[in-house]
Amino acid sequence: SGLEIDFSIAWRKRGSALVIAFSDIIIPIVVAFFAVLWLPARYMVDPGQRIVFSLFMAAVMTISAIPVSARIMHDLKLLRSELGYLVMSALAVNDIIGWVLFTVILGIFTSNSVELTGVALILGVTIGFSVLALTLGRRFSTAIFDAVKRKNMPEPGTSLTITALFGLLFGIFTQKLGIHALFGFLIAGIVVGEAKSLSEKTRGVISQLVHSLFVPLFFAGIGLKIDFVASFDPFLVTLMCVVGIGGRYLGAWLGVTWTREPNINRDLIAIAHTPGGMMEIVVALIALETGLITPAVFVAIVFSAVFSSLLMGPWMRRSMDRRKQIS
């Protein structure tokens, strides 16, 4: 997912993209927080941590699936357009901030502390690491891959090894800082992806490796751990789908309204922010393993993530047809 994020484009389009991204973070958080705050205690591991649980659910509802949106927009020939660049920029910012929020909430939960100093420390460390990685780390990554290219080292093996080592290094570092290791891997992907010397062939090999090996193993592992039939709760699944999809759509829709983007693009941009996809499931799995959520909540998040991903394609095609009729 980190490799899918083009940080340079996101930075160049930071004006409108930041407005849309922040709107698509704040509004879904508010909507989701109050929607789950009053859930019955049976859905929670510890009813005494209702606020932390609600904050986590709110953070989950903000994270959109960049790979899903990118793939569907590519199929609809929108990815390389100005609209596509704006959407990818906003999603990149959304993803990074969403992960920062999740990391902070997880840190609060694992430390059993809601003191402002503790929260500020976790937030400061997370932001500080991200800034250093996306500035000095990007330059270091670029220098390494440029050297690999100059010396004609064997490819794609060399770049794959370096990419894996970057992930391990950042993962170890964030784990030692008290931030989850997966956040380090995400930032490592962004840093490595910024290296122009990393060829499209190597990127393709990494993508194929992930989608043909690791993704199936990931879902198989989930299937072995959780009894989806026993943990399926229709009310909770419906709530997660409605609040997740509706909140992300509303946040992006209002964000576009507050920019100078043409209103005709508003619906398409909002729809592109609705899928939860793999990242939502990964976040939920981490929360399940740390004891923050129950299996029933995890199953509801998984169904919401899958349903939102399946819904985006037909929904966006319908919006494009309406857009053509209007124009």
Salt bridges, closest charged atoms under 4 A:
ASP75 OD1 - HIS74 ND1 3.72
GLU82 OE1 - LYS13 NZ 2.56
GLU194 OE1 - ARG138 NH2 3.19
GLU200 OE2 - ARG203 NE 3.91
GLU280 OE1 - ARG248 NH2 3.91
GLU289 OE2 - LYS225 NZ 2.99
